[in-house]
Amino acid sequence: MNQLFPIELLGPREPARIAEMFGPHDEVHRLSELGIRVGAEVEMVRAGRPCILRIHGREFCFRPSPAVSVLVTPIVVPPSCSAP
């Protein structure tokens, strides 16, 4: 089972996938047009309010809104293997 939490709680350089979005249709649609949509992989570039997210190689300034909830699930990155 995947853990869901608000996108603004991602740590720096932490990757995640957008799992759910809730809020007024117009606001969710606007975020979707920018690439902030369910299924998109995101990475926190700079945490805070506003935070900076990297999505599809582009960086976005994102200010969480009480009207819109963007929930993510972490992407587990396997540890790098070193050759013997």
Beta strands, then each sheet from edge to edge (+ up, - down):
strand 1: 5-6
strand 2: 15-22
strand 3: 41-46
strand 4: 51-55
strand 5: 58-62
strand 6: 69-74
sheet 1: 1+ 6- 2+ 3- 4+ 5-
end
